[in-house]
């Protein structure tokens, strides 16, 4: 009779594998070190994974799928309460960057190319998905009359996606948890002033002041 699998083994092996990959990269990581850290045998490892590359793939694909869920929110179908929308966008951005910070080891590894070129396409696809989301929101804001209608939404989305990518790379390199809310609120302010109409910029600043008063009261 086959020996029943320990349901904790795969979780412990993945946790140990993540630590080893972050320290050494995929190419220099050794299965023996993973199993030693997990307190498991090599037989247990190969019961769950065909190779260290397979373990890395599972870690990376789970991470990228979770990140993808953060950038999958479409613009609303029509006019909305802009203050409610701003609060929701800020909360969503903080949630995303909190996830990046909590998983900064693997994220940083992928961003630096220290994992494997085989998996680089996942980050490229995610970056493209994020840029497309920004473009959709820009076009929505232009249709609502809150963003300038003289913009090239495709071009501006490239610039904004690059700015957020740079911020993400900075966050995952931090050794202490940064002030994510303050950073992202400043980014929202930058975007509003860069693409908003004069009327919306004034409204945005008023909304931010209102949100801060409510938060501090």
MORAMO-V471568 format. One record per pair of residues at least 6 apart in sequence whose C-alpha atoms are under 8 Angstrom apart, sorted by the first residue. I is the first residue (numbers start at 0). J is the second residue. Records with the same first field share a line. If there is no record, write none. Layout:
BEGIN
I = J + J
END
This chain:
BEGIN
8 = 39 + 43
9 = 44 + 47
11 = 37
12 = 33 + 34 + 37 + 39 + 44
13 = 54 + 58
14 = 37
15 = 33 + 34 + 36 + 37
16 = 33 + 54 + 55
17 = 55 + 58 + 105
19 = 28 + 32 + 33
20 = 28 + 55 + 105 + 114
21 = 104 + 105 + 108
24 = 108 + 113 + 114 + 115
25 = 51 + 52 + 55 + 113 + 114 + 115
26 = 114 + 115
28 = 51
29 = 51
30 = 41 + 44 + 51
31 = 41
34 = 40 + 41 + 44
48 = 54
56 = 118
59 = 105 + 118
60 = 121
63 = 121 + 122 + 125
66 = 95 + 98 + 125
67 = 125 + 128
69 = 91 + 95
70 = 128 + 129 + 132
71 = 132
72 = 132
73 = 132 + 135 + 136
74 = 135 + 136 + 139
77 = 143
78 = 143
82 = 206
86 = 210
89 = 180 + 183 + 184 + 187
92 = 183
93 = 179 + 180 + 183
96 = 167 + 170 + 179
97 = 179
99 = 106 + 167 + 170 + 171
100 = 170 + 171 + 176
103 = 170 + 171 + 172
104 = 171
106 = 171
107 = 168 + 171 + 172
108 = 114
109 = 115 + 119 + 122
110 = 122 + 168
112 = 119
126 = 160
129 = 160
130 = 156 + 157 + 159 + 160
131 = 156
133 = 156 + 159 + 160
134 = 152 + 153 + 155 + 156
137 = 146 + 152 + 156
138 = 152
140 = 146
141 = 147 + 148
144 = 196
145 = 195 + 196 + 198 + 199
146 = 194 + 195 + 196 + 199
147 = 194 + 195 + 196
150 = 194
159 = 190
170 = 177
188 = 203 + 204
191 = 199 + 200 + 203
192 = 200
END
